[in-house]
Amino acid sequence: MEESINTKSIVLSRQDFRESDLLVSFYNAKTGKISLVARGAKKINSKLAGHTEPLNIVDLMIIRGKQYDYVGSIRNIETFSGIKNNYNKLFLATKIIKKYNKAIKDGLGEEALQVLIQDFLYFLEGANDLDSDIIYSVFLLKLSGLLGFSLSLDSCLVCNKKNKEAYKINISQGGIVCPSCSKRREDLTISDNCIKMLILAFKIDIKKLESFVLKHNEKKEFLNIVSSFEDFHLN
């Protein structure tokens, strides 16, 4: 008898597979990221097609097969029509889900990772004012933190002292360094306010993201640091 697993999952991506099937990637806390064959999903009268759209949160039955695992049954819980009917929201959500899919290895099942992506999608669904760059950057920091790539921001990561002097940040080493310990060319200058914003970004409740507002110069510095962090740890 084939093994089956029932779980709440999020649809990450799908692609053509054989003549009438789809290969669909899901994430859930039980199995982690998993690719399943959705048999007959490309047929005109298939009921699977509407339930395997990326971004959907679904009730999923996974059937373990000899050669491929496949979708036993699937039912939509949330389709995020507010995102899919808004170009800016859909563009950002797609960017987030692609990064999430790329960063997470197959089989890494953690409740916190599932909650993270669901919370961001529910936030986007109801958000009125979007600063896409800030939202994406906060997502990157929170995702990297769950994957073990965080930043040490409370004191110099070399001497562990808290200084009143200007800090620099070393992305490869993962934290701020004081002027006395900053010996590397790649160390980036970082303002005290940007350090505070990075700390807040790691901690902020996703539901309160609309209150995360930065002035022009602050935003430019913040985005530059996060972009460097993404290039080193998540690309």
N, C-alpha and C positions, 0 to 999 in steps of 0.2 A: 504493500500500500504506500502511495506517495505521501511524503511528509508535507504538511501545510502549516503556514504561519499567518495569523491574522494580526494586522497592525495598522495604526494610523500613520500615513506616509505623506510626503510631499513629492510632487512630480518635478524632476529637475530638467529632463530633456527627453526627446524621442526622435527616432530616425527610422527610415525604411529598413525592413529586414525581410528578405525573401519576397515572394510575389504579393502576398496578402497580409503579411504580419508587420508589426512594429517592434522595435527594440526600445524599451522605455527605461530610463534611469530614475530611481526613487531614492529618497532618504528617509530612514526611520531609526529610532533609537535601539530597536531590537537587532536588526541585521546590519545597520550602517548603510552606506551607499550600495545599491544593488541594481543590476540590470536584468530586466525580465522581458521575455517574449510575450507580446500581446497578440494572441492568435486571431487572425481574421480581422484585425482592427482597421485595415485599409479597405475592407469591403464597404460598399455603399450603405448597406443596411446594418452595419455593425454598431452595437451599443457601446463598444469600448472606446471609440474615437473621442467622444466628448468628455470622457472621464480620464483621459491620458494626456490632456493638455498641460504643458509646463506651467508651473505656479500653483496648480490645483492641490488642495489638501484632500486626501481621500482615505476611505476605509478600504484596505487592501488585503486580499488573500493571496499569499505567495505559495505556489506549488513547486516543490523541489523535484526537478526532473533528472533523468540520467545524463542527458547532454546539455540541456538548457533549463533554467528555472523559468517559470512562466506565471502570468497573471491568471489566478483562478477565478476571482471575482473582484470587482472594484465599484465603489460608489462615492460620488462627490460629497464632501463635507462643506468645502468652501471653494468657490471658483474665482473670487476677487474680480467681479465685473467692474468695480470702480477703478481698478488698475487697468484692466484690459480695454476699457473704453476711453482711456485718457492717454494720449501719446506720450507725454512727459513721464507720467507714472510708469507706463509700460516699458519705456526705454530704460528707466532707472532700475525697475524690478528685474528686467532681463539681464542687465549688467551685473546686478547683485547675485542673481541665481547662477550665472555663468562663472563668476569668480568663486562662489561657494562650491560649485560642482568640480571646478578645477583644483581647488585647494584641498578638498577632503579625499582621502584615500578610500578605496573600496574596503568595506568591512569595519570601518571605524564608527561604531554605534555609541552615541552619547546623547543623553536626554538634553543636555545644555545646548548642543549643536542644533538639535531639532527645534527647540524653543527659540533659539536665536533667529533662525530664518523665518519661522512663523510670526514672531513678534514684529519683525521688520515689515513683512508683507501686510499684516493687519494695520500697522502704523501707516503705511503708504495708502492703503485702501481708504482710510478716513482722513488723511491729511489734506489741509486746504492750501497752505503755503509751503512750497518745496524749495529748499536749497539743495539741489541734487549733489553738488560737490561735497557739501558738509555731511549729508546723510550717508553717501557712499564711503566717505573717509571714516566716519564713526563706525560704520559696519565693518570696514577692514580692520580697525583696531580691536573691536570686540571679537571678531572671528579669529584674528591672530592670537589674541589672549587665550582663547579656548584651545587653540592648537599648540600652545606652549611658547609662542613668540611674543613676549610682552616687552615692556620698556621699564627700566629702573629709573624713576624720576624724582625720588625724594632726597637723594644724596649722591655724591660722586661714586660711581661704581668701581673706581680704582682704590681710592683712599677712604671711602665711606664717610667723608666729612661733608657737613652742610655749610656751604660758603655763601657769603653775601655778594661775592664777585660774580661776574657774568659767567654762565656755564656754556659749554658746547655739548653737542650730542653726537655720540658715535653709534650709527645705525647697526653696524656689523657686530659690535659688542653688546648692543641692546640697552643703552642708557646714557645718562648725562655724565660729563666729566668736568672737573674744575680746571681752571687755567693752568694750575701747576702740573696736573696729570695729563693734559691734552697734548699728545705728542704726534698724533697722526694727521696727515694732510686731509683725510676724508672727514675729519671732525667738522660738524656744521655749527655755526653760531646759532644760538637759540635764546630767545628772550624769556624772562621770568614769567611773563603772562602766557606765552605759548606753552611753557611747561605746565602751568595751571590748567590750560585748556585741554592738553593731552590727558592729564590725570582725570579731568571731568569726563572726557570722551569715553574712557575705559569704564567709568562708574555710572554714567547717566542712565536713567530709566528710559528705555526706547520710547515709551509713551510721551515723554516730555521733550522729545527731540526738536520740536518746533521752537522751543525756548533757547536752543543752542545757537545763539546769534553772535557773529564776530564782525568787527569793523574791517574795512577793506585791507589794511596792512596786516592786521592780525590773521585774517583769513588766508592771505597770500602765504604767510610764513607757515601757518598750520598745514595748509595743503601741500606745501613743498616738503615738509618733514614727513608727512604721511605717505606721499608719493615715493620718497626715497625708501621708506620703511617697506612699502609694498614691493618695490623693485627687488629689494634684497631678500625678503622673507617669503613672499607669496607668488612670485613670478618664476 
